[in-house]
Amino acid sequence: MNGPNDRGAPGEFLGAKAQPNADRRSLLRAGAGVLGAFALGPAAALARAPGSPCAWTRTGWPWAPGAGPGGGPPAGPPGRAAGRSLVLLQLSGGNDGLSTVVPHGDDAYHAARPNLARGPDDVLPVDDYRGLHPALERLRAELDHGHLAIVEGCGYPRPNRSHFKALDIWHAADPRGRLARTGWIGRLSLAAWPDSRDPNLVVHVGRDVPFSLHSPDHPPASFFAPEGYRWAGDDAQTAAYTAAADPRAVAPDSANGTGNRAANGAGNGAGNGAGNGAGNGAGNGAANGAASGAAKGAADSGGSPAGGAGEGAGPARAERLDFLRRVLADAQDSSRAIRLATARYRPRVEYAVNDPFALSLRHVAAMIDAGLGARVYSVELGGFDTHSDQRGAHDRLMARLDAGLGAFLEDLRHSQAGRDTVVLAFSEFGRRVRENGSRGTDHGVAGPMLVAGHAVRGGLFGQHPSLTELDAGDLVHTTDFRSVYGTVVERWFGLPPAAVLGEDHGSLDFLPREA
């Protein structure tokens, strides 16, 4: 019988084969503060909006003159990486890796789990030691065709078993968690697309925006249902923007400071709206919450949005108002593009219409197919905190994962944009080796990560943790999860891992170096 780490070359198993300017920066951050889900503070960004020249594209987003061809957006990652996308799939609650990739050939596994263990006839065999959960038939087909990589034993030193703290560490790719101040996708966005002002560069489909997307430079668009993702301003807020759009409204700062209160009020409203939008991403989305808050701040600031009467024109005030006028237009354009893309999409496969998880992946497929410009998408499947009666609950979760992700991967194969997409699935921790007295499992440490896509070099990567050499009853991680992130950063987006992760944690061969 093979041991847990007896295998052929990566990508080969059971016959499967491998497949082959400071001022300007301030203005960009001001835009991010108004339109994003995560403002740095109460959007004082507007108060420091600079007066440097800026060329505006047809969609209203700022680019420095000459930043890209024809003054357009500058190039992102080099070569083919410029058009590539990443989909993050969070399995929230702590997925039991030993029930996902089942070590059926290990006697210690059966001894530790008399009620939960599966035998060799109750799995989809990968080799003599391990097999996939029996519900993962479509993912097993991806593995057979060399488009699914299983990275075993993923974790980090000094693990944390709190859901919130562990998620923060995975989201930040930093043991400090939220004290790192930005998520790893936020840092990736800044390193790969430093001057992009595309409001849809990073998109989360779901109710809670993960900290991994936190960025003062590239805040994510967020929605739960695309049909509800739209400008949500009331009449007073819309009137404030409409008034600001009138060139005659550009008045100078008055002696009593009404103009300053208007612009600064709009900025404070933007910050508050951003926070509120992040909190209720199920409705109109974080961007709309920010824009709505900006309008309310302008409307409630003690005068017209443009300021009071006085002598001469204020260039700084005019630029701030010019910026504010675009907030409404860009919020509307961004949400309209997403609504149209998802409404018009005709998938090549059938998604489960009664499963929010499957529908979220269908929405992502629609946006990828429409070429909206997003480079990172985020979705979530929750319910993995299986402390009791785990067998039935986990079986249902595995069936949902297979149906949703399997359909999504098949759908992506029908377009070049889809083939240029990689999916990375993770959970904040695994479960303890021994089942508990409630026929469930408690918070553990290490677990597998999944990487899937047309360009992925499928197979088994990393080392399976020992089920006998434990740390206080927990698996000892054998693969630093940041090496998986780093592989994506380097081999998919063409950037040095240290530029995003602070240091190089090594790489794995589930993506070819020449990808």
C-alpha positions in Angstrom: 0.0 0.0 0.0 1.3 3.5 -0.8 1.9 5.9 2.0 0.3 9.3 2.2 3.2 11.0 0.4 4.1 8.2 -2.1 3.2 9.7 -5.5 4.6 10.3 -8.9 5.7 13.6 -10.4 3.4 16.5 -9.6 0.3 16.4 -11.8 0.5 12.6 -12.3 -1.7 10.1 -10.5 -4.0 7.3 -11.6 -3.1 8.1 -15.2 -3.8 11.9 -15.1 -1.1 13.9 -16.8 0.2 17.4 -16.0 -1.0 20.4 -18.1 1.2 22.2 -19.4 3.3 61.6 -8.2 2.1 62.2 -4.6 -0.7 64.7 -5.4 -2.1 62.4 -8.0 -2.0 59.5 -5.6 -4.0 61.5 -3.1 -6.7 62.1 -5.7 -6.8 58.4 -6.5 -7.2 57.5 -2.9 -9.9 60.1 -2.6 -11.8 58.3 -5.3 -11.3 55.0 -3.5 -12.5 56.5 -0.3 -15.8 57.7 -1.8 -16.6 54.7 -3.9 -15.2 51.9 -1.8 -16.4 49.6 0.9 -13.5 50.4 3.2 -12.7 54.0 3.8 -9.6 54.8 5.8 -11.5 57.2 7.9 -14.4 59.6 7.5 -13.2 60.3 4.0 -11.1 63.3 4.7 -9.7 62.4 1.3 -12.0 65.0 -0.4 -10.6 67.7 1.8 -7.1 67.0 0.5 -8.1 66.6 -3.1 -5.2 68.0 -5.1 -5.2 70.5 -7.9 -2.9 68.5 -10.2 -4.0 68.0 -13.9 -5.8 64.8 -14.6 -7.2 63.3 -17.8 -10.7 61.8 -17.5 -11.7 58.8 -19.5 -15.2 58.4 -21.0 -16.2 56.5 -17.9 -15.0 59.2 -15.6 -12.1 57.5 -13.9 -8.9 59.5 -13.5 -5.7 58.6 -15.3 -2.6 60.7 -15.3 -1.8 62.0 -18.8 0.4 59.5 -20.6 -0.1 56.8 -18.0 -1.1 54.3 -20.6 -1.5 54.2 -24.4 -3.4 57.3 -25.5 -3.5 58.5 -21.9 -5.6 55.4 -20.9 -5.0 52.9 -18.1 -1.5 51.8 -17.7 -0.5 48.3 -18.3 -0.9 45.9 -15.4 1.0 42.6 -15.0 3.3 41.7 -17.9 2.3 39.7 -21.0 -0.7 37.3 -20.9 -1.0 37.9 -17.2 -2.7 41.3 -18.0 -6.0 39.6 -18.8 -6.1 37.0 -16.1 -8.6 36.6 -13.3 -8.6 35.0 -9.9 -11.7 33.7 -8.1 -11.4 33.3 -4.3 -13.7 30.7 -2.8 -14.0 30.8 1.0 -15.3 27.7 2.8 -16.4 29.4 6.0 -16.6 27.7 9.3 -13.6 25.5 9.1 -13.9 22.7 6.6 -13.0 19.2 7.7 -10.2 18.4 5.3 -10.1 14.7 6.4 -13.7 14.4 5.2 -13.0 16.2 2.0 -9.7 14.4 1.0 -10.2 11.2 2.9 -7.2 9.2 4.1 -9.1 6.0 3.9 -5.8 3.9 3.9 -4.7 5.2 7.3 -5.5 3.0 10.3 -5.1 6.0 12.6 -7.9 7.8 10.7 -10.3 4.9 11.3 -9.4 4.6 15.0 -9.9 8.4 15.6 -13.3 8.5 13.8 -15.4 5.4 14.5 -18.6 7.2 13.4 -17.3 9.5 10.7 -14.6 7.5 8.9 -15.2 6.3 5.3 -13.7 3.2 3.9 -12.1 2.7 0.4 -15.5 1.7 -1.1 -17.1 5.0 0.1 -14.8 7.5 -1.6 -13.7 8.5 -5.1 -10.2 7.0 -5.1 -7.2 9.1 -5.8 -4.7 6.5 -4.8 -4.4 3.6 -2.3 -4.2 6.1 0.6 -6.7 8.8 -0.1 -9.9 9.5 -2.0 -12.3 12.4 -2.5 -15.6 12.7 -0.7 -18.1 10.6 -2.7 -20.2 13.7 -3.6 -17.3 15.4 -5.4 -17.8 13.7 -8.7 -17.4 16.8 -10.9 -14.3 17.9 -9.0 -12.9 14.4 -9.4 -13.4 14.7 -13.2 -11.4 18.0 -13.0 -8.7 16.1 -11.2 -8.7 13.3 -13.8 -8.3 15.9 -16.6 -5.5 17.6 -14.8 -7.3 20.9 -14.0 -7.6 20.5 -10.2 -4.7 20.8 -7.7 -5.0 19.6 -4.1 -2.5 21.2 -1.8 -2.3 19.2 1.4 -1.6 20.2 4.9 -2.0 24.0 4.5 -1.6 26.2 7.6 0.8 28.5 9.3 3.0 28.6 12.4 1.4 29.2 15.8 -2.1 28.6 14.5 -5.2 30.3 15.9 -8.4 28.4 16.4 -10.8 31.4 16.6 -12.9 31.8 13.5 -12.4 35.5 13.4 -8.7 35.7 14.1 -7.9 32.8 11.9 -9.8 34.3 9.0 -8.0 37.6 9.6 -4.7 35.8 9.3 -5.7 34.0 6.1 -7.1 37.3 4.7 -4.1 39.4 5.5 -1.6 36.6 4.8 0.1 38.0 7.9 0.1 36.7 11.5 -0.9 40.2 12.6 -4.3 39.8 10.9 -6.1 43.1 10.7 -3.2 44.9 12.3 -1.5 44.5 8.9 -4.1 47.2 7.8 -4.7 45.7 4.3 -5.8 42.4 2.9 -3.5 40.4 0.6 -5.8 41.0 -2.4 -5.7 44.7 -1.6 -1.9 44.6 -1.8 -2.0 42.5 -4.9 -4.3 45.1 -6.5 -2.0 47.9 -5.7 1.1 46.0 -6.9 -0.5 44.7 -10.1 -2.8 47.6 -11.1 -1.4 50.6 -9.2 -3.2 53.2 -11.3 -6.4 51.4 -12.1 -9.6 53.3 -11.1 -11.9 50.6 -12.5 -14.7 50.4 -9.9 -15.1 46.7 -10.7 -11.5 45.8 -10.4 -12.3 43.6 -7.4 -15.8 42.3 -6.9 -17.3 40.4 -4.0 -20.6 38.5 -4.5 -22.1 37.9 -1.0 -23.2 39.5 2.2 -20.0 40.1 4.0 -17.0 41.6 2.3 -13.9 39.7 3.5 -10.9 41.5 4.9 -8.7 40.0 2.2 -10.2 42.6 -0.2 -9.5 45.6 2.2 -7.7 48.3 0.3 -7.6 52.1 0.5 -6.5 52.2 -3.1 -8.8 49.6 -4.8 -11.9 49.0 -2.6 -14.2 46.2 -3.9 -17.6 46.4 -5.4 -20.0 44.3 -3.4 -23.5 42.9 -3.8 -25.5 39.9 -2.9 -28.1 40.1 -5.8 -27.1 42.0 -8.9 -30.6 43.1 -9.6 -30.5 45.1 -6.4 -27.1 46.6 -7.0 -27.9 50.2 -8.0 -27.7 53.8 -6.9 -29.7 54.0 -3.7 -29.7 57.8 -3.0 -33.0 59.4 -1.9 -34.4 62.5 -3.5 -32.3 64.9 -1.4 -29.1 63.0 -2.1 -29.7 62.8 -5.8 -30.6 66.5 -5.8 -27.3 67.3 -4.2 -25.4 65.6 -7.0 -27.6 67.0 -9.7 -27.0 70.5 -8.3 -23.2 69.8 -8.2 -23.4 68.8 -11.9 -24.5 72.3 -12.8 -21.5 74.4 -13.8 -23.2 77.4 -12.5 -23.1 75.8 -9.0 -19.3 76.1 -8.9 -19.1 79.0 -6.5 -16.1 80.2 -4.5 -15.6 79.5 -0.8 -17.6 82.0 1.1 -16.4 83.9 4.1 -18.6 81.9 6.4 -17.2 78.6 5.1 -20.3 77.2 3.7 -18.5 75.9 0.7 -16.0 74.1 2.8 -18.7 72.6 4.9 -20.4 71.3 1.7 -17.3 69.6 0.3 -16.1 68.3 3.6 -19.6 67.2 4.5 -19.7 65.2 1.3 -16.4 63.6 2.2 -17.6 62.7 5.7 -20.8 61.4 4.3 -18.8 59.3 1.8 -16.9 57.7 4.6 -20.0 56.9 6.6 -21.7 55.6 3.5 -18.8 53.4 2.7 -18.9 51.8 6.1 -22.7 51.3 5.9 -22.4 49.9 2.4 -19.8 47.4 3.5 -22.1 46.3 6.3 -25.1 45.7 4.1 -23.5 44.4 1.0 -26.7 42.3 0.5 -28.6 45.3 -0.7 -27.2 48.0 -3.0 -23.6 47.3 -2.3 -20.7 49.1 -0.7 -20.0 51.4 -3.5 -23.5 52.7 -3.6 -23.5 53.1 0.2 -20.4 55.3 -0.2 -21.8 57.4 -3.0 -25.1 57.7 -1.2 -23.3 58.9 1.9 -21.3 61.4 -0.1 -24.5 62.9 -1.5 -26.1 63.0 1.9 -23.0 64.7 3.3 -23.2 67.4 0.6 -27.0 67.8 1.1 -26.7 68.1 4.9 -23.7 70.3 5.1 -25.5 73.6 5.5 -25.9 75.0 2.1 -25.8 74.1 -1.6 -23.5 71.3 -2.6 -21.3 73.8 -4.3 -20.9 76.2 -1.4 -22.1 79.8 -0.7 -21.8 83.0 -2.7 -18.7 85.0 -2.8 -16.0 86.5 -5.0 -14.1 84.7 -7.8 -13.8 81.0 -8.6 -12.1 78.5 -6.3 -10.0 76.1 -8.3 -9.7 73.6 -5.5 -13.4 73.7 -4.8 -14.2 73.3 -8.5 -12.0 70.2 -8.7 -13.6 68.7 -5.7 -17.0 69.3 -7.2 -15.8 67.9 -10.5 -14.8 64.8 -8.6 -18.1 64.6 -6.8 -20.1 64.8 -10.0 -18.4 61.7 -11.2 -19.2 59.7 -8.0 -22.9 59.5 -9.0 -22.2 58.7 -12.6 -19.6 56.1 -11.8 -21.7 54.4 -9.1 -24.5 54.2 -11.6 -22.4 53.1 -14.5 -20.6 50.4 -12.4 -23.8 48.9 -11.1 -25.6 49.1 -14.4 -22.8 47.2 -16.2 -23.0 44.4 -13.6 -26.8 44.2 -13.8 -26.7 44.0 -17.6 -24.0 41.4 -17.6 -25.8 39.1 -15.2 -29.2 39.6 -16.8 -28.1 38.9 -20.3 -25.8 36.0 -19.6 -26.7 32.6 -21.0 -24.5 30.0 -19.4 -23.4 26.9 -21.3 -24.2 24.7 -18.4 -27.0 24.4 -15.8 -26.5 26.0 -12.4 -28.7 25.0 -9.4 -31.3 27.8 -9.4 -32.2 27.3 -5.7 -28.7 27.5 -4.3 -27.3 31.0 -3.5 -23.8 29.6 -3.8 -24.3 28.3 -7.3 -26.0 31.5 -8.3 -23.1 33.6 -7.0 -20.7 31.6 -9.2 -23.1 32.1 -12.1 -22.9 35.8 -11.6 -19.1 35.6 -11.5 -19.2 33.7 -14.8 -21.4 36.3 -16.3 -19.0 39.1 -15.3 -16.0 37.3 -16.6 -17.8 36.6 -19.9 -18.8 40.2 -20.3 -15.3 41.5 -19.8 -16.1 44.1 -17.2 -12.5 44.5 -16.2 -12.6 42.7 -12.8 -9.4 40.9 -12.0 -10.4 39.3 -8.6 -13.7 37.9 -7.6 -14.7 36.6 -4.2 -17.5 34.2 -3.2 -18.3 32.2 -0.1 -19.9 28.9 0.9 -20.6 28.8 4.7 -21.8 26.2 7.2 -18.6 24.2 7.8 -18.5 24.6 11.6 -19.6 21.0 12.1 -19.4 20.4 15.9 -22.3 18.0 15.9 -23.9 15.5 13.6 -21.3 16.3 11.0 -21.9 13.5 8.5 -25.2 14.7 7.0 -24.3 18.4 7.2 -20.9 17.9 5.6 -22.3 15.6 2.9 -24.8 18.3 1.9 -22.0 21.0 1.8 -19.8 18.7 -0.4 -22.8 18.2 -2.8 -23.3 22.0 -3.0 -19.6 22.6 -3.5 -19.4 20.0 -6.3 -22.6 21.1 -8.1 -21.7 24.8 -8.0 -18.0 24.8 -8.5 -18.2 21.9 -11.0 -20.7 23.8 -13.2 -18.7 27.0 -12.9 -15.4 25.3 -14.1 -17.2 23.7 -17.0 -18.8 27.0 -17.9 -15.5 28.8 -17.9 -14.0 26.4 -20.5 -16.2 27.9 -23.2 -14.4 31.3 -23.4 -10.9 32.6 -23.5 -11.6 34.8 -20.5 -12.9 31.8 -18.6 -9.8 29.8 -19.5 -7.7 32.7 -18.2 -9.3 32.3 -14.7 -8.0 30.4 -11.7 -10.1 29.4 -8.7 -8.5 29.2 -5.2 -10.5 27.6 -2.4 -9.6 27.7 1.2 -11.0 27.5 4.8 -9.8 29.3 7.9 -8.7 26.0 9.5 -9.4 22.3 9.4 -10.9 20.1 12.2 -9.3 18.0 14.9 -8.4 14.5 14.0 -10.5 12.7 16.6 -14.3 13.1 16.4 -16.1 14.5 19.5 -18.9 13.0 21.6 -21.5 14.6 19.4 -20.4 12.9 16.2 -18.8 16.0 15.0 -15.4 17.6 15.0 -13.9 20.6 16.7 -11.7 23.4 15.5 -8.4 22.1 14.2 -5.5 23.5 12.2 -4.3 22.2 8.9 -6.4 21.3 5.9 -6.3 21.1 2.1 -6.5 24.0 -0.4 -7.9 23.5 -3.9 -6.8 25.3 -7.0 -8.7 24.8 -10.2 -8.8 26.1 -13.8 -7.8 25.4 -17.4 -4.2 26.5 -16.8 -3.8 24.6 -13.5 -1.4 21.7 -13.4 -3.5 19.2 -11.6 -2.5 16.6 -9.0 -1.4 16.4 -5.4 1.0 19.0 -3.9 2.6 19.5 -0.5 2.7 16.7 2.0 -0.1 15.0 3.8 0.2 15.6 7.5 0.8 12.7 9.8 -2.2 11.4 11.7 -0.1 10.1 14.6 2.5 12.8 15.1 0.0 15.4 16.3 0.2 18.7 18.2 -2.2 18.4 21.1 -4.5 16.4 19.0 -4.2 18.5 15.9 -2.5 17.9 12.5 0.8 19.7 12.1 0.8 21.8 8.9 3.2 20.9 6.2 2.6 23.6 3.7 2.5 27.3 4.5 -0.7 28.6 2.9 1.2 31.7 1.8 3.2 29.6 -0.6 -0.1 28.9 -2.4 -0.8 32.6 -2.5 2.7 33.4 -3.6 2.5 30.9 -6.5 -0.6 32.6 -7.8 1.0 36.0 -7.4 4.2 35.0 -9.2 3.1 32.5 -11.8 -0.4 33.8 -12.6 0.0 37.6 -12.2 3.8 37.8 -12.9 4.8 39.7 -9.8 7.4 38.9 -7.1 5.6 37.3 -4.1 7.4 39.6 -1.7 5.7 42.6 -3.3 2.4 41.3 -2.0 3.2 39.0 0.9 6.2 40.8 2.4 8.5 37.8 1.8 8.8 34.8 -0.5 7.4 31.7 1.1 8.3 29.5 -1.8 6.2 28.2 -4.6 4.5 25.0 -5.8 4.2 23.6 -9.3 0.4 23.7 -9.7 1.0 26.6 -12.2 3.8 26.4 -14.7 6.5 29.0 -14.4 6.0 30.1 -18.0 2.2 30.5 -17.4 
